[in-house]
Amino acid sequence: MIEVVLALGSNIGDKVQNIEAAYTLIANEIGIITKKSSFLKNPSVGFESQNEFVNTCIKVETKLSCNDVLKSLQSIEKRMGRVKTTHIYEDRIIDIDIIFFGDLIINQPNLKIPHPRYHERSFVLQPLKELGETTDPRLNFK
């Protein structure tokens, strides 16, 4: 089993319910959710929106590979109604990002782990702090 840290956000509709629905799908398709942070309300970052975000982070134990987790998360987002456009940032019913995948460091065109901008986002850092014992594998010095 590998511990995965995911960041979830929603700024359309019933935001908390959207995240809780994503929790259920993640638990059914990816693995056991072992820890959840509280919900954090914050304005949009990187684009203008009238809709406030609700964000959270979770820890999940999985047997899946990182690429399989990514495919499952993209499928969950799509089934929940997320429509991706050419815009990088936009309103969304659900957004799920892999922040950490065990101690792996991955730099593929479609997948970068740890998430390349997580450390710049208070709406990820604050929930991560609540989860505790989460360290960036790039900072492990030997």
C-alpha positions, 0 to 999 in steps of 0.5 A, spaced: 500 500 500 502 507 498 499 513 501 497 518 496 495 525 498 490 528 494 487 536 494 480 537 492 476 543 491 469 545 488 466 552 487 460 550 483 453 548 486 453 545 493 461 545 494 461 541 500 456 535 497 461 535 491 467 534 495 463 528 499 461 525 493 468 525 491 470 522 497 465 516 496 468 515 489 475 515 491 474 510 497 470 506 492 475 506 486 482 508 489 483 506 496 481 507 503 481 514 506 485 514 512 485 522 514 481 528 512 482 535 513 477 540 515 474 544 509 477 551 507 473 557 504 477 561 500 477 566 493 479 563 487 486 563 485 489 564 478 482 567 475 477 571 477 470 568 479 464 570 483 464 563 486 468 562 493 472 555 493 471 550 498 478 546 499 480 540 503 486 535 503 485 527 504 490 521 505 488 515 501 492 508 502 492 505 495 494 499 491 494 502 484 499 505 480 500 513 480 498 513 473 492 508 475 490 513 480 491 519 475 486 516 470 481 514 476 481 521 478 480 524 471 474 519 470 471 521 477 472 529 475 468 527 468 463 523 471 461 528 476 460 533 471 467 537 470 468 539 463 475 541 462 476 547 457 483 550 454 483 555 460 488 553 465 483 555 471 476 556 471 470 555 475 469 547 477 464 542 480 470 538 482 478 538 482 482 533 484 490 533 484 495 528 486 500 532 491 504 526 493 504 519 492 508 516 497 515 518 496 515 518 489 518 524 484 515 523 477 516 528 472 512 526 466 509 531 461 502 529 464 504 528 471 508 531 476 509 529 483 509 532 488 504 537 485 509 543 482 505 548 485 502 546 491 507 549 496 505 556 493 497 555 495 495 556 502 489 553 500 493 546 500 498 548 505 493 549 510 489 542 509 496 539 509 498 541 515 492 538 518 494 532 516 500 532 519 507 528 517 506 530 510 513 531 507 515 533 500 520 527 498 524 532 494 526 535 501 529 528 504 536 529 505 541 523 505 
